[in-house]
């Protein structure tokens, strides 16, 4: 007789997929921790502590935080556009062949109509100088400075969404493993039950009140229980590998779950259906994206305005027939200037107009995304709350059903041992008891996942538990 997993196969497959994804994203980090001189560590963690650990050590979260640092440097680059720009220069020229000019010979008493070749200049020239440019007004630079904080908000919010995704996966795997441990304990209790039943059935058989077939049936069931218990233990171990990968914990270390899954925890705030769109980070990200696109519209509008900048320059140069610039006594000639530069856009073939309209269309598209996200949030919250409510009711019902099925099994077993019941009756009672246990753990898993989905739908997953 086969003993089935309490958690359906597709849910176990989802855990396997999470583990594979975690492996692909955190394998490098695990290798980084795996130093031969470090003793394996043991982490005793609640679900909330496991999430907090993952938010600091998961590779995807670290990459998202790097994007925040990257945006800080992009903002510094934008700020630099409004600061003075100073450049220095050093030029040296060796006139290997001086240019030749022809002058009328009659200037020097020569024959009219003839020319004398004359070389002008010196062989060595050098110039040292510096230029300064300062933007006084530029509409696009001005808007870029205004958009810096919104850009930082966007990067931070994107990082929070990554943290939230990791948190949801950690919560689900953590509680699935917690439920699997409870199921494993129940497997062991069933094994003890059937070991006693196997012993009693053999004694009844020896006394001639049972058939060998009855003994064999109990033995098959007991063997299946032991085999399924081993399979469940293997799946739990694999699940812990995936959890460690999600959290960024090296494979050599261990996790001890210190949480206890209770009915009170599942029922917490079950009647609270209040939520705000602004609590969802995806909604917040869209709003920030709209602000950035509005800045884009403003930037293109300001490109119609003139830009004004100031400049200054200072140079000193020397001219020599021999390379003696570093000797004292030679003349260096000074040159300097300051000024302002006004650039007025006149006609660009309607390029700016097209850019403004594109930016406005992007704003309108985000408005539509925001409305669609509101509908999606409404659906997510309503569906998750209904699943959570129904699953909690099912947990209570299945818990009572398990107690009743175990009671029926024990009574049927006593009748069987007293010779008042048949082998068919006890087999039926066994099947119904295991079915009730399976349904209980399935409903417990459904309630846990529904609660996590509800917290995510209402944007409270990172501040709950």
HELIX and SHEET records of a PDB file:
HELIX    1   1 UNK A    9  UNK A   33  1                                  25    
HELIX    2   2 UNK A   47  UNK A   57  1                                  11    
HELIX    3   3 UNK A   59  UNK A   80  1                                  22    
HELIX    4   4 UNK A  105  UNK A  108  5                                   4    
HELIX    5   5 UNK A  139  UNK A  146  1                                   8    
HELIX    6   6 UNK A  148  UNK A  206  1                                  59    
HELIX    7   7 UNK A  212  UNK A  247  1                                  36    
HELIX    8   8 UNK A  263  UNK A  267  1                                   5    
HELIX    9   9 UNK A  277  UNK A  279  5                                   3    
HELIX   10  10 UNK A  281  UNK A  302  1                                  22    
HELIX   11  11 UNK A  351  UNK A  417  1                                  67    
HELIX   12  12 UNK A  423  UNK A  457  1                                  35    
HELIX   13  13 UNK A  461  UNK A  463  5                                   3    
SHEET    1   A 2 UNK A  42  UNK A  45  0                                        
SHEET    2   A 2 UNK A 254  UNK A 257  1                                        
SHEET    1   B 4 UNK A  85  UNK A  94  0                                        
SHEET    2   B 4 UNK A 124  UNK A 137 -1                                        
SHEET    3   B 4 UNK A 307  UNK A 320 -1                                        
SHEET    4   B 4 UNK A 333  UNK A 343 -1                                        
SHEET    1   C 2 UNK A 100  UNK A 104  0                                        
SHEET    2   C 2 UNK A 115  UNK A 119 -1                                        
END                                                                             
